Amino acid sequence: MTSARFPVPQGTLDMLILHVLSLQAMHGYAIAQRVQQISHDIVRLNQGSLYPALHRLEQKRWLKAEWSQSETGREARFYALTRAGRKQLAVEKASWDKLTTAVQLIFNEGA
């Protein structure tokens, strides 16, 4: 049985990318694969959203990128979190925690 795929809620893509890159530097395809793996195949990032987000995060200086050889031997652009990116990730996680707590309170109302 396969899991239902879940669209990434608006505003969470950046947080997911920042979190995955807080673990280690990766190229775009590896980021998408890691998110899919961690989420047990529920969240899938498509290239049409992922690569523009990576460029946007790089422009904000939350990521740095450099060309390097991938595990397949091809040149790929590897992304890594900057110090500013780590700070932003902490802000994003705190906001997410507040939101999920509030939603849970609403769902539990009347239970």
C-alpha positions in Angstrom: 0.0 0.0 0.0 1.4 3.4 -1.0 1.0 6.5 1.2 -1.1 9.4 0.0 1.1 12.2 -1.2 0.7 15.5 0.6 1.2 18.8 -1.1 3.7 21.1 0.7 1.7 23.8 2.4 2.5 27.3 1.2 5.3 28.8 3.2 6.8 25.5 4.4 9.1 24.7 1.5 11.9 27.0 2.6 11.7 25.6 6.1 12.0 22.0 4.8 15.0 22.9 2.6 16.7 24.7 5.4 16.2 21.8 7.7 17.5 19.2 5.3 20.5 21.3 4.6 21.2 21.7 8.3 22.1 18.1 8.3 24.6 18.2 5.4 25.3 20.0 2.1 23.4 18.5 -0.8 22.6 19.0 -4.4 18.9 19.7 -5.4 18.0 16.2 -6.4 19.4 14.8 -3.1 17.4 17.4 -1.2 14.2 16.2 -2.9 15.0 12.6 -2.3 15.8 13.2 1.4 12.6 15.0 2.1 10.7 12.2 0.4 12.6 9.6 2.4 12.2 11.3 5.8 8.5 11.9 5.1 8.0 8.2 4.2 7.1 9.2 0.6 4.3 11.5 1.7 6.0 14.8 0.8 7.5 15.1 -2.7 9.2 18.3 -3.9 8.9 18.9 -7.6 11.7 20.6 -9.6 9.5 23.5 -10.6 9.3 24.5 -6.9 12.6 23.3 -5.5 15.1 25.0 -7.8 13.5 28.4 -7.7 13.3 28.1 -3.9 17.0 27.2 -3.7 17.9 30.2 -5.8 15.7 32.5 -3.7 17.3 31.2 -0.5 20.7 31.7 -1.9 19.8 35.3 -2.9 18.7 35.9 0.7 22.2 34.5 1.8 20.6 31.7 3.8 22.4 29.2 1.5 25.7 29.1 -0.3 26.3 27.0 -3.3 29.3 25.6 -5.1 29.9 23.2 -8.0 31.3 19.8 -7.0 31.2 16.2 -8.2 28.1 14.3 -7.2 28.0 10.6 -6.2 27.3 9.8 -9.9 30.5 11.5 -11.0 28.6 14.4 -12.6 29.0 18.1 -11.7 26.2 19.3 -9.5 25.5 22.4 -7.5 25.8 21.6 -3.8 23.9 23.8 -1.3 24.9 24.4 2.3 23.4 26.5 5.1 25.0 29.7 6.1 25.0 31.2 9.6 22.1 33.4 8.6 20.3 30.3 7.2 20.7 28.5 10.6 19.2 31.6 12.4 16.4 31.7 9.9 15.7 28.0 10.4 15.4 28.6 14.1 12.9 31.4 13.5 10.9 29.2 11.0 10.8 26.2 13.4 9.6 28.4 16.3 6.8 29.9 14.1 5.9 26.4 12.9 5.7 25.1 16.5 3.4 28.0 17.5 1.1 27.4 14.5 0.9 23.6 15.0 0.2 24.0 18.7 -2.6 26.5 17.9 -4.1 24.3 15.3 -4.0 21.3 17.7 -5.8 23.4 20.3 -8.5 24.3 17.8 -8.9 20.6 16.7 -9.1 19.5 20.4 -11.9 22.1 21.2 -15.0 20.2 22.3 -13.3 16.8 22.3 
